Amino acid sequence: MSRLAGIVGSRSLPASFSPFISSLVSALVARGFRLASGGAVGADQFALSALVEQGASASGVVYSAWSSASGFPVSVQPLVSRFLASGGQVVWGSGSSSQPRSAVVSALLGRNSRLVSACSLVIAFIHGQSHGTLFTIRQAVRRGIPVYVFLCGGGASLPADLASHCLILSGKEAV
């Protein structure tokens, strides 16, 4: 049975991090990991793109907050279609982008919890303020799952209660 590594992060993560995430995806797949993401813009999208471009979609799973592909951000929808067509897996949620904001937020946080529950490690890329990524890191720490955090600028920081449980790397190492 292969291990599952979650790659999560800020939606505002600059595109300059995409090549690093692509290299990371390649290294993890070569070591027998399957990769999980949430299908969001930013770090998730870079990981998903790497899987598709490397012909490794079958080594990936997207944990969706949504009940259909139309819930993904418009810029990610074509990538999700390519991912599925090339053997990728999506674990669908029950959310809909037409729901009230509170229901959408609940669906997104539920997606993050399901992703973390399935993973044996989490790699997070934080750029600026990223409440969803911090929530995901907190879920992993509570479950005793190893977390590797890249602080990637934009004022990114990790609260002290989380920092003591994570391996923190400077995002400068990634670009």
N, C-alpha and C positions, 0 to 999 in steps of 0.2 A: 504494500500500500504506500502510495507517495504522500509526502507531507505537503501541506498547503501553507503558502506564505501570502499574507495579505499585503498589498501595496496600496496605500491610502495617502491622502494629502489634500492640501489646499487647492481650491478651485483657481486661486490666483497665482499658482506656481508658474513662473516664467517658462516659456518654451525652451530656453537655454538649458533646462534640466532634462529635456527629453532624451538626448543622447546618453546621458548617464543612466537614466531609468532603463533605456533599451539595453545597455550593457549589463545592468543588474538583472534584468529579466533573462537575458541569455545565460548568465552565470548560474542563476537559480535553476533554470530548466535543465542545464547541463548537470546539475547536482541532484537531479531527481525530484525537484519541487514542482508542484502545480501552483499556479498563481491565482489569487482572488483579487478582485477590485469591485468598486461600487458603480462603475460606469459613469462617474461624474466628469466634468471638465477638469483639466489640470493633471495631477499625478495619476489619477485613475485612467484617464484617457491616454496618457503617454504609455502606461503599462499595457493597456489593451492594444494600442497601435503597434507596440513592439511585438506582442504575441502574433498579431496578424502578419506583420511584415516579415517575421522570422519563420513563418509557416508553423507556428507552435500553438495555434488556437486551441487545439485539443488538450493542451496543458493548462488551459485557463477556465475560470468560472467567474461570471459577473453576478454579484448579489444585487438584485434590482429592488428598488423601493416600489416599482411600478408593476402593474398587471399586464402591460403591453409595451412594446418598443416605443410607442408614441410618447411615453412619459419621460424618456431620456432627453437631455438637452438636444436641441436641433442639431448642433454641431457634432454631437456624438452618435446620433441615430444611424448615419451611413456606416460608421465604424462598427457599431453593434451588429448591423446586418451582415457585414463582411465577416465578422467574428463568428457569428452563428453559421453562416454558409460554409465556413472553412473548419467546422468541427468544434467550435466553442460551445460552452454551456452557460445558460442563464438560469438562475434560481429566481423565479418571479415573486414579487411582493404583491400586495393588494392595493397599493396606493394609486391615485389618479391625480394628474396635475390640475384637474378641474375642481378638486376638493378645497375646502377652506385651508388657509395657511397652517393652522394648528394640526390638521390631519396630514398635510404634506410633511411637516416637520416630524411628526410622529412616525410616518412611513419611512422617512430618511434615517431616523435614529434606530428604528427597528431593523432596517437593512444593515446598518453598521453593526448592531449587536449580533445578527445572524452570521455576518461575515467573520467577526472575531471568534464566535463560538466554534466555527469550523477550522480555524487556523491554528498552526503550531508555532507561528511567529508572525509579527506584524512589523512592517517597515513603513514609517510615516515621514512625509515631506511637509514641513510647516513653512508657510510663507505668509507673513502678516498675521492677522487674526483669523483663526480657523476653529470655530467652536465645534464643528462636526468632527474634525480630526482629533481635537482634544478629547471629545466624548469617546471616540473610538480607542484612543490610547488608554483612557481611563478604564474602559471595559476590558481591554487586554491585561492591564496591570491587575485588576481585580480578579481575573481568572488565572493569574500566574503565568501568562504567556509572555515570552521574551519580546521586547519592543526596542527597535532601533529607530532613532529619530534624527532626521536631518533638519537642522535649522537653516532655512534658505533665504533669509533676509526679510525685508519689509517689516521689520520690528518683531519678527518671530521670536517667541520665547516659550518655555515650558514651565508651568507652575512647579514650585519646589516639591509638592507632594507627589508629583509624577516624575520629576527629574531624578529623584533618588532611586527610581525603579527602572530607568531606561538607559540604554547606551546612547549618548547624545553625540552627534557628529556635526561638524560645521558644513553647511551647504556649499562652502567654498571648495570642499574636497570633491564635490560632484561636478563642478563646471570648470 
